[in-house]
Amino acid sequence: MTTIDPRQTRAREIVEDAISKLRAMGMTADGAASLLCIQGAVRVEDMAKRKSNVEAVAQFAEDVVDDA
């Protein structure tokens, strides 16, 4: 059985709240998520961590989604 860290759950709630607020301003869901992604990236000061994050995002972009 896997346990979920309550901090991870709270962090997801914060992100979802931010996306909801941006959507209420008229942004699309993709636009809101993209804005958070970029705004988060520019705030990462450690260059190695920034590169690691970019690699992770690039991997998400390449992953095949199975809609079946």
QUIURDA-V238801 format. One record per pair of residues at least 24 apart in sequence whose C-alpha atoms are under 6 Angstrom apart, sorted by the first residue. I is the first residue (numbers start at 0). GAP is how many residues later the second one is. D is the distance in Angstrom with one decimal. If there is no record, write none. Layout:
i=<I | I>
gap=<GAP | GAP>
d=<D | D>
This chain:
none
